[in-house]
């Protein structure tokens, strides 16, 4: 296994992680920003107020994006297993 194969495998792994975690992170970020703006305008400084919308939003996004995320992870796993003979030998 040469350096190009290692770099290609690492690049593919990082890209897969970014693609799979991206939607959930963007939803959590946007909900956190909306709650922060709401807290700033109403001057409500309750720390636990930010967690509930994020948890609910990420859960709903996980239900919505879950099948797609699983298919992306399975595709990456299939690629690794199909090219295992190149990596090991």
N, C-alpha and C positions, 0 to 999 in steps of 0.2 A: 504494500500500500504506500503510494508515494504522497508527496505533499499536496499535489493538485487534487487528489481524491479526498484527502482529509479536509482541505479547504472547501471543496464542493459539498461534501457531506455536512460540514458545519454551517455553511451558508444556507443550505436547504433546511436544516434544522432550525436555524434562527428565523428564517422567513416563515416557516410553518408556525412557530411560536407566536410571531407577530400577527400573522393572519388569524390564528385561533383566539388569541387574547385581545386583539384589537377592538372588536365590537363591544365586549363587556367593559373594557377600560374606558372607551369613549363615552359609553352610557353613564358609567359611574362618575366620570369627570364632568359631564354636562349636568347631571343631576346635582352633584356637589356644588357646581357653580350657581345653578338656579337657587338652591337652598341658601347659599351664602348671600346672594343678592337679596333674597327674601328676608333673611335675618338682618342684613344691614339696613334695609328700608324700614322694617318694622321695629328695629332695635330689640329684637328677641335674642338673647344670648344663651339659649339653652343648647348645651353641647350634644345632647342625645337627639336633637331634632334633625341633625344632618344624617344620621345613620339609617333611620327607618326608610326614607325615600330611596336611598342608595341600595339598601338590601332588597327592597321590593322591585326596584328597577332592574337590578342585576339578575334577580330570580326570573323575572318576566323575559328578559333578554336571553337568559340561559335556556328557557323553555322554547323561545322562538328560534334562536341560533344554534341550539344544541345539536340537531341532526346535521347541520352543515359543518359544525366544528368537529363532530365525530367523523364525518366523511373525509375531512381534511387530514385528520390524524391517521385514519386508516389508510389513506392514499400514501402518506409519508411512510408508514410502516410497511406497506406492500413494496414500495420502492426500495427500502432498505433490505427487506428479505429477498426480493428478486435479484438484487445486486450483491448479495452476500458472498457469492463465489469470487467476485472481483475484490472485495474488501479483505477476505480472509486469505485467499490463495494468492 
